[in-house]
Amino acid sequence: MDPRIETLAKNLIQYSTNLQKGEKILIEIFDSGNPLAKAIIKEVYKVGGIPFLSSKNNELQRELLMHASKEQMQLIAQYESMRMREMDAYLAVRASDNVSELGDVPSDKMSLYQTYWSSPVHSEIRVPLTKWCVMRYPNGPMAQLANMSTEAFEDFYFNVCNLNYAKMDTAMTPLVNLMERSDKVHIVGPGTDLVFSIKNIAAIKCSGTCNIPDGEVYTAPIKNSINGTLAYNTPAVYQGVTYENIKLTFKDGKIIEATANHTEQINQIFDTDAGARYVGEFSFGLNPYIITPMKDTLFDEKIRGSFHFTPGNAYAEANNGNKSAIHWDLVCIQTPEYGGGEIYLDDVLVRKDGRFVLEELQGLNPENLK
């Protein structure tokens, strides 16, 4: 076995989930990723844990969802919820053979899936009640999305995923402290002029414990405080459809206008429920090895010099009260190659063109995290 896989499996069990003797962990595999799953199971047994395995396939998932009913989704969620409640930890290894596999599932069926299956199991149980970590696994389709050869992408993947996340965690502390004593956030850039408050909402480190790859510090905006316009410059895949040139206009926290290459479809997403037109997360992207988008949220939201501004559900750890079946991490990159931009906290410039300018935040610039 590739020793990099063994290193990743060890990090996932001993650092990311910190699995203890006797604890139960659900390992969920999507499409492929069996070598990593095998290494994870071995590592679980080494620490005295109890592994459970679930294997899913998006081609079959598409077939299941095409004619699904509400009652069917609720029954599946009931079954999976019972299992999830028994778990102490959860690992998802996602290696999609086709990121657009669910792209032609009717929007009403995807809404049923999100509302009555995915959200009850994951948003309501897995996220708040387990030690969880979600990751990708390198394969040909992912390399293609990144415009790399498979070998080059594997090298990139293991550099990103086997980063020294403990070092990153320490470097994040000054940013957490700054965010938690700040009120007003002002973001400017091409097509973007956005103002909101983060007053008295916690700032949370993401340093390899819930996602691999990782590298972000997030909070949430005061729900009704957002005003202005935000033009995202990173493609986003949602339910198998690729959205580009997304532009949102906010008034008192609510998305009052949304345009994209699929304007009608994106507005259907934001009409999923009452909370879908409000924002549940604001986050700085910090991973030094991730520099360009590859239409995979787990990577793209960590791009160095980026931020994401997320319509939908807020996390319990940084809760602004917004509830929704969706949580869509939309990314804007502010490095010079993508047009630059500035982020101000309480009218003080914190980051310009993707680089932190304050002395206490220099440890988060890419050269200091590698």
Disulfide bonds with the S-S distance in Angstrom:
none
